[in-house]
């Protein structure tokens, strides 16, 4: 009897274990499906709220593809977006340029501590201090070149083999705003110089070098670093945002901008880059030591944020550590990330942008990461065009005021000489000061404002015109009244 009981217990135990294990994969699969469904819903909600025409998202876990989907259309002919559709990846291009420089450092072609004039003897700065800047300081954005001066050279829609070099030569008119190594100033100028350096050292164009030494070895089949190659591989320009609505982009591809912002790549391509960040890239692509150095924090940029050698790092040396970079052009916005502790990584590519909409994608990235970690995610902020509507209301108010002031005889009854002249000169002065005020407050050239916020730029121009009209009308009325 004891033997029978023992045998029955064993049989029951075996059946119980078999049953338990048979349910584990299903439960695990069910959990994964639940996460995928939540991720897809978050993305769809974002695309609908922000009215983004097209997007492609891919997520990997421990070097395996976990999620890959695309939505919507791109281009004037509205081609369907797929995992092979190239998008401009914005400043994520800096990470790829940084990787290209690190490859040259890995094989001894370049030294990170060398002065940049050692490799670009023709490079001059307005204050004559180019020789004091090192390659490493360009990579860490501590060269002393300002954000403003970098933007002043950006998004110029230049084409041709010499586009990068010609833009770098314009730095002869620019001086440093800080001593090299003194502080972090995020500047496209740094990576323009690095692009020119790649060309000088290799004898190839930037696009050729990136194709042969970065894209092909990593398996980035849809990627390109110049206009000709981008369109050949299927790139189509995206959309600028006007009052939240997608409008076909008026900004063209910029060959000179490839090192800092105009590389094109698909989500399938960027998965290969994420795998490289995880240490699972192709054999002999780059040494582990150099890859680690690339992702090592070099300069602090925020409370828990650092910049490496062309890549951002948050919460280093903690379970929350994240290797990442954002990217935007006038008609695209992208995010790429890798979390070493969990093995999760991913990329989000979208084909619409506006400076006031960029935080939405940043929060979507964090939302997705929270879902992957099993945490309660923060909501993505709702899309708002409040600022544009306030400006529109201001312009309409000025139009109404112009009509009112145009009726001179009626206006004369209500305006005193002193008040009228004061308001006239105030309006005229504001019309002259509005653009300088915008550029100063945003630390951005007017051209950058006009391509990254075209609706605001247009409303600003209209406001300037109406302020000038009102100011001159007031002055004219008062002067006529005193005759």
LUMGUKE-83796 format. One line per field, with one value per residue (C-alpha): x, y, z; residue in three letters. Coordinates in nm, 3 decimals. Layout:
c1 X; ...
c2 Y; ...
c3 Z; ...
aa ALA; ...
This chain:
c1 0.000; 0.281; 0.447; 0.124; 0.080; 0.439; 0.393; 0.068; 0.236; 0.518; 0.272; 0.070; 0.389; 0.504; 0.162; 0.159; 0.504; 0.416; 0.097; 0.278; 0.549; 0.296; 0.127; 0.443; 0.510; 0.147; 0.149; 0.480; 0.353; 0.035; 0.237; 0.445; 0.132; -0.012; 0.301; 0.300; -0.066; -0.002; 0.299; 0.103; -0.186; 0.052; 0.210; -0.123; -0.257; 0.054; 0.035; -0.333; -0.298; 0.010; -0.122; 0.197; 0.155; 0.408; 0.620; 0.825; 0.914; 1.138; 1.232; 1.493; 1.556; 1.889; 1.974; 1.645; 1.371; 1.073; 0.851; 0.858; 0.569; 0.512; 0.222; 0.101; 0.259; 0.545; 0.634; 0.428; 0.308; 0.220; 0.407; 0.327; 0.583; 0.756; 1.046; 1.270; 1.153; 1.439; 1.376; 1.615; 1.733; 1.838; 2.106; 2.127; 2.355; 2.604; 2.621; 2.701; 2.961; 3.107; 3.125; 3.302; 3.565; 3.605; 3.673; 3.955; 4.084; 4.059; 4.290; 4.531; 4.441; 4.341; 4.422; 4.141; 4.378; 4.528; 4.458; 4.215; 4.454; 4.683; 4.422; 4.264; 4.550; 4.330; 4.067; 4.063; 3.849; 3.787; 3.983; 4.268; 4.231; 4.140; 4.472; 4.362; 4.062; 4.108; 3.919; 3.778; 3.640; 3.451; 3.299; 3.201; 3.067; 3.315; 3.512; 3.396; 3.186; 2.835; 2.492; 2.394; 2.694; 2.625; 2.263; 2.370; 2.547; 2.266; 1.973; 2.099; 1.982; 2.331; 2.429; 2.751; 3.068; 3.229; 2.924; 3.066; 3.408; 3.261; 3.046; 3.338; 3.541; 3.274; 3.386; 3.668; 3.407; 3.320; 3.494; 3.468; 3.236; 3.425; 3.772; 3.810; 3.707; 3.549; 3.182; 2.939; 2.776; 2.572; 2.671; 2.625; 2.952; 3.148; 3.019; 3.050; 3.422; 3.435; 3.268; 3.532; 3.800; 3.673; 3.696; 4.045; 4.187; 4.027; 4.030; 3.665; 3.352; 3.170; 2.888; 3.131; 3.313; 2.993; 2.858; 3.174; 3.289; 2.969; 2.650; 2.762; 2.950; 2.657; 2.400; 2.228; 2.105; 1.867; 2.100; 2.269; 2.461; 2.391; 2.091; 2.159; 2.203; 1.907; 1.656; 1.806; 1.737; 1.377; 1.389; 1.103; 1.085; 0.846; 0.613; 0.640; 0.371; 0.144; -0.088; -0.049; -0.144; 0.109; 0.211; 0.451; 0.796; 0.942; 1.288; 1.514; 1.784; 2.114; 2.429; 2.640; 2.415; 2.478; 2.743; 2.518; 2.161; 2.074; 2.173; 1.876; 1.803; 1.515; 1.401; 1.554; 1.886; 1.869; 1.808; 2.158; 2.297; 2.117; 2.273; 2.614; 2.550; 2.464; 2.802; 2.646; 2.765; 2.961; 3.292; 3.596; 3.383; 3.531; 3.713; 3.520; 3.752; 3.682; 3.307; 3.304; 3.493; 3.239; 2.960; 3.154; 3.022; 3.263; 3.080; 2.772; 2.483; 2.207; 2.128; 2.150; 2.255; 2.594; 2.743; 2.988; 3.174; 2.867; 2.607; 2.401; 2.404; 2.149; 2.195; 2.535; 2.649; 2.298; 2.025; 1.852; 2.145; 2.035; 2.242; 2.043; 2.013; 1.732; 1.722; 1.516; 1.515; 1.250; 1.037; 1.132; 1.187; 1.355; 1.464; 1.705; 1.788; 1.957; 1.929; 2.227; 2.069; 1.765; 1.889; 1.600; 1.668; 1.469; 1.414; 1.122; 1.119; 0.855; 0.816; 0.668; 0.822; 0.778; 0.995; 0.693; 0.596; 0.931; 0.872; 0.582; 0.812; 1.052; 0.765; 0.648; 0.995; 0.979; 0.625; 0.741; 1.042; 0.816; 0.591; 0.893; 1.008; 0.663; 0.632; 0.332; 0.404; 0.360; 0.108; 0.228; 0.141; -0.150; -0.064; -0.130; -0.118; -0.198; 0.106; 0.022; -0.340; -0.229; -0.001; -0.278; -0.510; -0.245; -0.207; -0.585; -0.599; -0.337; -0.537; -0.848; -0.644; -0.514; -0.868; -0.967; -0.669; -0.733; -1.047; -0.841; -1.113; -1.281; -0.950; -0.847; -1.116; -0.964; -0.589; -0.381; -0.058; 0.175; -0.006; -0.038; 0.329; 0.435; 0.223; 0.333; 0.701; 0.640; 0.469; 0.734; 1.013; 0.852; 0.824; 1.199; 1.283; 1.060; 1.296; 1.608; 1.401; 1.301; 1.655; 1.800; 1.541; 1.571; 1.947; 1.860; 1.908; 1.591; 1.642; 1.625; 1.304; 1.151; 1.215; 1.148; 0.843; 0.718; 0.374; 0.524; 0.770; 0.487; 0.278; 0.582; 0.634; 0.264; 0.287; 0.590; 0.405; 0.094; 0.295; 0.481; 0.159; -0.008; 0.294; 0.333; -0.043; -0.045; 0.253; 0.099; -0.239; -0.087; 0.142; -0.153; -0.362; -0.102; -0.085
c2 0.000; 0.237; 0.154; 0.231; 0.559; 0.650; 0.562; 0.759; 1.060; 1.041; 1.014; 1.308; 1.512; 1.436; 1.525; 1.846; 1.949; 1.860; 2.061; 2.357; 2.363; 2.324; 2.641; 2.850; 2.917; 3.007; 3.246; 3.391; 3.429; 3.584; 3.836; 3.927; 3.968; 4.195; 4.413; 4.428; 4.528; 4.806; 4.931; 4.935; 5.121; 5.384; 5.438; 5.459; 5.705; 5.920; 5.912; 6.007; 6.282; 6.439; 6.371; 6.200; 6.060; 5.777; 5.589; 5.275; 5.123; 4.828; 4.682; 4.419; 4.211; 4.042; 4.082; 3.930; 4.122; 4.153; 4.406; 4.559; 4.749; 5.043; 5.278; 5.528; 5.685; 5.911; 6.137; 6.344; 6.031; 5.881; 5.552; 5.303; 5.298; 4.964; 4.843; 4.916; 5.277; 5.524; 5.827; 6.110; 6.028; 6.378; 6.400; 6.023; 6.083; 6.222; 5.880; 5.715; 5.982; 5.930; 5.557; 5.621; 5.833; 5.564; 5.308; 5.528; 5.560; 5.182; 5.118; 5.398; 5.636; 5.909; 6.003; 6.138; 6.366; 6.517; 6.877; 6.901; 7.109; 6.806; 6.648; 6.963; 7.212; 7.442; 7.484; 7.834; 8.005; 8.376; 8.393; 8.178; 7.908; 7.607; 7.441; 7.420; 7.196; 6.818; 6.545; 6.424; 6.770; 6.770; 6.432; 6.540; 6.877; 7.068; 7.239; 7.589; 7.627; 7.739; 7.590; 7.906; 7.895; 7.531; 7.605; 7.898; 7.646; 7.389; 7.294; 7.491; 7.237; 7.213; 6.941; 6.812; 6.635; 6.943; 7.055; 6.952; 7.106; 7.431; 7.469; 7.396; 7.668; 7.918; 7.866; 8.107; 8.375; 8.217; 8.239; 8.012; 8.116; 7.912; 7.767; 7.412; 7.159; 7.424; 7.338; 7.133; 7.323; 7.101; 7.217; 7.081; 7.256; 6.994; 6.709; 6.907; 6.928; 6.555; 6.484; 6.691; 6.510; 6.173; 6.293; 6.436; 6.123; 5.863; 6.037; 5.941; 6.148; 6.124; 5.931; 5.681; 5.619; 5.567; 5.328; 5.117; 5.122; 5.163; 5.079; 4.772; 4.602; 4.659; 4.538; 4.876; 4.812; 5.108; 5.369; 5.654; 5.973; 6.195; 6.308; 6.098; 5.777; 5.848; 5.889; 5.594; 5.374; 5.491; 5.796; 6.045; 6.372; 6.403; 6.671; 6.996; 7.082; 7.383; 7.431; 7.059; 6.959; 6.773; 6.973; 6.840; 6.958; 7.264; 7.180; 6.979; 6.725; 6.884; 6.700; 6.912; 6.809; 6.434; 6.417; 6.587; 6.521; 6.403; 6.037; 5.833; 5.487; 5.246; 5.089; 4.763; 4.947; 5.103; 4.763; 4.673; 4.982; 4.892; 4.546; 4.710; 4.917; 4.595; 4.449; 4.209; 4.373; 4.201; 4.040; 4.264; 4.572; 4.753; 4.640; 4.599; 4.850; 5.120; 5.049; 5.083; 5.411; 5.539; 5.483; 5.603; 5.926; 6.211; 6.528; 6.587; 6.762; 6.728; 6.585; 6.224; 6.283; 6.268; 6.287; 6.028; 6.038; 6.108; 5.931; 6.020; 5.825; 5.852; 5.713; 5.553; 5.260; 5.198; 4.949; 5.242; 5.315; 5.397; 5.460; 5.679; 5.971; 6.178; 6.324; 6.578; 6.754; 6.999; 6.704; 6.406; 6.304; 5.991; 5.816; 5.528; 5.361; 5.063; 4.959; 4.739; 4.603; 4.451; 4.402; 4.604; 4.843; 5.009; 5.279; 5.508; 5.684; 5.941; 6.168; 6.488; 6.750; 7.084; 7.222; 7.242; 6.878; 6.716; 6.634; 6.409; 6.151; 6.169; 6.077; 5.804; 5.648; 5.657; 5.516; 5.220; 5.159; 5.155; 4.897; 4.680; 4.697; 4.619; 4.961; 5.191; 5.426; 5.802; 5.932; 6.100; 6.473; 6.569; 6.763; 7.135; 7.429; 7.686; 7.900; 7.917; 8.013; 8.284; 8.427; 8.403; 8.590; 8.860; 8.903; 8.926; 9.185; 9.391; 9.362; 9.491; 9.775; 9.867; 9.890; 10.103; 10.335; 10.360; 10.554; 10.860; 11.104; 10.877; 10.795; 11.161; 11.210; 10.954; 10.992; 11.248; 11.358; 11.212; 10.882; 10.843; 10.912; 10.680; 10.394; 10.466; 10.447; 10.149; 9.948; 10.046; 9.954; 9.619; 9.541; 9.593; 9.400; 9.093; 8.876; 8.963; 8.891; 8.549; 8.455; 8.574; 8.399; 8.070; 8.090; 7.999; 8.174; 8.288; 8.029; 7.747; 7.889; 7.917; 7.552; 7.390; 7.608; 7.745; 7.843; 8.046; 8.207; 8.310; 8.450; 8.640; 8.799; 8.892; 9.040; 9.245; 9.379; 9.466; 9.627; 9.839; 9.940; 10.032; 10.221; 10.425; 10.491; 10.625; 10.849; 10.980; 11.049; 11.236; 11.444; 11.539; 11.622; 11.871; 12.069
c3 0.000; 0.092; -0.237; -0.423; -0.238; -0.313; -0.680; -0.698; -0.538; -0.792; -1.079; -0.945; -0.898; -1.253; -1.391; -1.186; -1.309; -1.666; -1.642; -1.486; -1.747; -2.025; -1.908; -1.865; -2.233; -2.287; -1.992; -2.102; -2.457; -2.323; -2.120; -2.424; -2.635; -2.366; -2.368; -2.748; -2.750; -2.496; -2.691; -3.014; -2.850; -2.706; -3.046; -3.228; -2.970; -3.014; -3.395; -3.387; -3.127; -3.290; -3.643; -3.758; -4.112; -4.084; -3.832; -3.786; -3.447; -3.363; -3.024; -2.948; -2.636; -2.579; -2.946; -3.067; -3.244; -3.008; -3.186; -3.533; -3.688; -3.919; -3.977; -4.230; -4.533; -4.636; -4.926; -5.165; -5.339; -4.998; -5.012; -4.737; -4.455; -4.390; -4.176; -4.477; -4.528; -4.470; -4.246; -4.168; -3.815; -3.707; -3.440; -3.406; -3.707; -3.453; -3.289; -3.621; -3.703; -3.356; -3.420; -3.751; -3.571; -3.304; -3.575; -3.703; -3.346; -3.307; -3.601; -3.511; -3.793; -3.550; -3.191; -2.976; -2.783; -3.100; -3.198; -3.486; -3.699; -3.708; -3.936; -4.081; -4.119; -4.331; -4.057; -3.910; -3.646; -3.608; -3.282; -3.411; -3.146; -3.361; -3.270; -2.906; -2.982; -2.969; -3.154; -2.823; -2.745; -3.074; -2.986; -2.634; -2.753; -2.536; -2.814; -2.723; -3.038; -2.951; -3.018; -3.205; -3.441; -3.516; -3.603; -3.820; -4.048; -4.041; -4.263; -4.564; -4.825; -4.979; -5.223; -5.373; -5.274; -5.116; -4.918; -4.578; -4.634; -4.764; -4.453; -4.222; -4.396; -4.291; -3.931; -4.011; -3.937; -3.600; -3.265; -2.961; -2.679; -2.418; -2.376; -2.515; -2.251; -2.029; -2.079; -2.282; -2.569; -2.799; -3.148; -3.497; -3.586; -3.390; -3.604; -3.926; -3.848; -3.770; -4.106; -4.283; -4.085; -4.202; -4.561; -4.514; -4.349; -4.576; -4.914; -4.954; -4.930; -4.598; -4.768; -4.926; -4.601; -4.405; -4.668; -4.682; -4.321; -4.117; -4.304; -4.499; -4.211; -3.975; -4.228; -4.256; -4.609; -4.638; -4.486; -4.671; -4.597; -4.896; -5.095; -5.404; -5.206; -4.977; -5.261; -5.446; -5.143; -5.110; -4.886; -4.924; -4.736; -4.443; -4.310; -4.120; -3.868; -3.922; -3.625; -3.561; -3.915; -4.133; -4.439; -4.701; -4.609; -4.779; -4.637; -4.866; -4.782; -4.677; -4.788; -4.554; -4.267; -4.291; -4.013; -3.757; -3.869; -4.219; -4.232; -4.352; -4.213; -4.165; -3.839; -3.962; -4.002; -3.657; -3.498; -3.619; -3.447; -3.124; -3.143; -3.179; -2.864; -2.682; -2.776; -3.024; -3.342; -3.620; -3.527; -3.571; -3.639; -3.339; -3.027; -2.701; -2.535; -2.796; -2.793; -2.414; -2.441; -2.693; -2.438; -2.133; -1.977; -2.051; -1.949; -1.734; -1.910; -1.649; -1.308; -1.428; -1.789; -1.954; -2.301; -2.427; -2.757; -2.970; -2.756; -2.449; -2.122; -1.843; -1.490; -1.559; -1.342; -1.209; -1.306; -1.479; -1.711; -2.064; -2.376; -2.614; -2.851; -2.995; -3.342; -3.531; -3.865; -3.990; -4.105; -3.889; -3.528; -3.395; -3.075; -3.021; -2.688; -2.523; -2.155; -2.053; -1.732; -1.907; -2.262; -2.404; -2.691; -2.961; -3.219; -3.301; -3.638; -3.735; -4.038; -3.890; -3.665; -3.492; -3.213; -2.981; -3.048; -2.978; -2.611; -2.713; -2.873; -2.580; -2.347; -2.583; -2.561; -2.179; -2.192; -2.401; -2.175; -1.867; -2.035; -2.117; -1.754; -1.620; -1.454; -1.460; -1.752; -1.750; -1.999; -2.318; -2.303; -2.524; -2.834; -2.791; -3.030; -2.761; -2.835; -3.205; -3.130; -2.886; -3.154; -3.413; -3.177; -3.128; -3.505; -3.552; -3.275; -3.456; -3.780; -3.602; -3.449; -3.795; -3.930; -3.633; -3.671; -4.043; -3.965; -3.877; -3.799; -3.549; -3.388; -3.347; -3.084; -2.852; -2.887; -2.707; -2.870; -2.608; -2.580; -2.955; -3.024; -2.741; -2.876; -3.233; -3.150; -2.918; -3.193; -3.449; -3.208; -3.128; -3.498; -3.533; -3.216; -3.254; -3.461; -3.253; -2.940; -3.074; -3.175; -2.844; -2.625; -2.813; -2.884; -3.242; -3.576; -3.749; -4.022; -3.763; -3.617; -3.965; -4.056; -3.717; -3.637; -3.971; -3.840; -3.556; -3.799; -4.032; -3.747; -3.622; -3.965; -3.980; -3.630; -3.736; -4.039; -3.837; -3.555; -3.808; -3.983; -3.654; -3.530; -3.847; -3.864; -3.509; -3.570; -3.895; -3.730; -3.437; -3.657; -3.880; -3.574; -3.446; -3.769
aa UNK; UNK; UNK; UNK; UNK; UNK; UNK; UNK; UNK; UNK; UNK; UNK; UNK; UNK; UNK; UNK; UNK; UNK; UNK; UNK; UNK; UNK; UNK; UNK; UNK; UNK; UNK; UNK; UNK; UNK; UNK; UNK; UNK; UNK; UNK; UNK; UNK; UNK; UNK; UNK; UNK; UNK; UNK; UNK; UNK; UNK; UNK; UNK; UNK; UNK; UNK; UNK; UNK; UNK; UNK; UNK; UNK; UNK; UNK; UNK; UNK; UNK; UNK; UNK; UNK; UNK; UNK; UNK; UNK; UNK; UNK; UNK; UNK; UNK; UNK; UNK; UNK; UNK; UNK; UNK; UNK; UNK; UNK; UNK; UNK; UNK; UNK; UNK; UNK; UNK; UNK; UNK; UNK; UNK; UNK; UNK; UNK; UNK; UNK; UNK; UNK; UNK; UNK; UNK; UNK; UNK; UNK; UNK; UNK; UNK; UNK; UNK; UNK; UNK; UNK; UNK; UNK; UNK; UNK; UNK; UNK; UNK; UNK; UNK; UNK; UNK; UNK; UNK; UNK; UNK; UNK; UNK; UNK; UNK; UNK; UNK; UNK; UNK; UNK; UNK; UNK; UNK; UNK; UNK; UNK; UNK; UNK; UNK; UNK; UNK; UNK; UNK; UNK; UNK; UNK; UNK; UNK; UNK; UNK; UNK; UNK; UNK; UNK; UNK; UNK; UNK; UNK; UNK; UNK; UNK; UNK; UNK; UNK; UNK; UNK; UNK; UNK; UNK; UNK; UNK; UNK; UNK; UNK; UNK; UNK; UNK; UNK; UNK; UNK; UNK; UNK; UNK; UNK; UNK; UNK; UNK; UNK; UNK; UNK; UNK; UNK; UNK; UNK; UNK; UNK; UNK; UNK; UNK; UNK; UNK; UNK; UNK; UNK; UNK; UNK; UNK; UNK; UNK; UNK; UNK; UNK; UNK; UNK; UNK; UNK; UNK; UNK; UNK; UNK; UNK; UNK; UNK; UNK; UNK; UNK; UNK; UNK; UNK; UNK; UNK; UNK; UNK; UNK; UNK; UNK; UNK; UNK; UNK; UNK; UNK; UNK; UNK; UNK; UNK; UNK; UNK; UNK; UNK; UNK; UNK; UNK; UNK; UNK; UNK; UNK; UNK; UNK; UNK; UNK; UNK; UNK; UNK; UNK; UNK; UNK; UNK; UNK; UNK; UNK; UNK; UNK; UNK; UNK; UNK; UNK; UNK; UNK; UNK; UNK; UNK; UNK; UNK; UNK; UNK; UNK; UNK; UNK; UNK; UNK; UNK; UNK; UNK; UNK; UNK; UNK; UNK; UNK; UNK; UNK; UNK; UNK; UNK; UNK; UNK; UNK; UNK; UNK; UNK; UNK; UNK; UNK; UNK; UNK; UNK; UNK; UNK; UNK; UNK; UNK; UNK; UNK; UNK; UNK; UNK; UNK; UNK; UNK; UNK; UNK; UNK; UNK; UNK; UNK; UNK; UNK; UNK; UNK; UNK; UNK; UNK; UNK; UNK; UNK; UNK; UNK; UNK; UNK; UNK; UNK; UNK; UNK; UNK; UNK; UNK; UNK; UNK; UNK; UNK; UNK; UNK; UNK; UNK; UNK; UNK; UNK; UNK; UNK; UNK; UNK; UNK; UNK; UNK; UNK; UNK; UNK; UNK; UNK; UNK; UNK; UNK; UNK; UNK; UNK; UNK; UNK; UNK; UNK; UNK; UNK; UNK; UNK; UNK; UNK; UNK; UNK; UNK; UNK; UNK; UNK; UNK; UNK; UNK; UNK; UNK; UNK; UNK; UNK; UNK; UNK; UNK; UNK; UNK; UNK; UNK; UNK; UNK; UNK; UNK; UNK; UNK; UNK; UNK; UNK; UNK; UNK; UNK; UNK; UNK; UNK; UNK; UNK; UNK; UNK; UNK; UNK; UNK; UNK; UNK; UNK; UNK; UNK; UNK; UNK; UNK; UNK; UNK; UNK; UNK; UNK; UNK; UNK; UNK; UNK; UNK; UNK; UNK; UNK; UNK; UNK; UNK; UNK; UNK; UNK; UNK; UNK; UNK; UNK; UNK; UNK; UNK; UNK; UNK; UNK
